[in-house]
């Protein structure tokens, strides 16, 4: 068994164990705050294990290898790092209950579909920098999308108290307790827009560097292909959202919809195409 499979599997087990650990107090009617230190240390362990797996997968023999599932793994890994740093300042442990199962699922996929392809001209520093910036933007947008889903669930719960009072299964009761343990929607919204601003700047750098590399190699600033189209659609979506936030004070459900739409475009710009090519068409 190769090293990347082992460490991706270990990371998945850590994420699953940590998610289970966080769910138990909720089932007992407790809150997450008193477990925040343990949760941060457990998350850090998973991040380190996944980081080792990605290093041996993406950079074997000092060469650059990528695939659709490795792109997802890198994205969620960078997102988890951002979340871990934010958790040192803000009590957002409840977000882990969405992040951890998703991260475990991606790690399992990376262990199963561990084949990758060599990136052409990977020795060029400019291309390596572009890919690093692009994957960083991808990870930040992923964490913003997950934060949006949590906010949407919290908003629905707060605006439908009559449904919340009905008898429910233990799992649904734990879900309600998790939503109640979250920071206020205003605090979550401020956190969301901080992430979106950084993601937008990073995505702008990715678009600019990608255009310059394309111009140097093909003579075209923006080649007309699905990857470029979806990337630009995502950039425009987040740009409109931030402009609307600044000019018209957009927030709440409008912000959530734009965030999820921008995330969908980012996913389609790379992972969707690579999934079709590598998994469905077997190329």
C-alpha positions, 0 to 999 in steps of 0.5 A: 500500500502506497504512502499517500493511501495510508495517510489519506486513510489515517486522516479520514479516520481522525476526522470521523473520530473527531466528528463522533467525539463532537456529536456525543455531547450534543446528544446528551444536551451539552454544548461544544464550547468545553471541547474546543481545545480538544477539537482544535488539537484533533483537527490539527492532527488530521490536517498534518496527516492529510498534508503528508498524504498530499505532499507525497501525492502531488509532489512525488520525485519533485514532480507535480501531479494532480487529479480531480480528487486530489484537487478536492483534497487540496481544497478541503485541506486548505479550507481546514487550515483556514478554519483552524486558524479562525477557531483560535479567535472565534468559537466556531466548533459547530462548523466542524460537524459539517467540515469533518464528514466532508473532509473524511469523505474526500480523503476516502475518495483520494485513497480509492482513486489515487491515480494522478497525471503529471502536469506538463511544464511542472518545472516552471516556477510560474506554473507552480505558483499559479497552481498554488494560488488557484488551489488556495482560492479553491480551498477558501471558496470551499470553506465559504460555501460550507459556512453558507450552508451552515448559515442557511440551516441556522436561518431556517431553524430560527425562522421556523420555530413551530417545526422545531418544537415537534417531536424529533429523533435523537439525531435531529435533536442533536442537529438543533443543539448544534445550530443553537451552539453557533455564533450569531448570524451576524457574527457568522456573516462577518466571518463569511465575508472576511473569507470571501474577500480573501478568496476573491483576491486570491482568485483574482491573482489566479485569473491574472497569473493564469492569463499571463501564463497562457499568453506566454505559452499560447499567445492567448490571454484567455483561451475560450474553454470550459475551465476559463469560462467557469473560473471567470463566472465564479470571479464575476459572481463573487465580485458582484456579491462584494460590490453589492455588499459595499453599495447596497448592503447585501447580506443574508440569503442574497449573500448565501445564494451568491456564495453557493453559486460562485462555489458551483462555478469553481467546482465545474471549472476544474473538478467537474471536467476532470471527473468526466474525463478521468472517471466517466470517460476513463482517459 
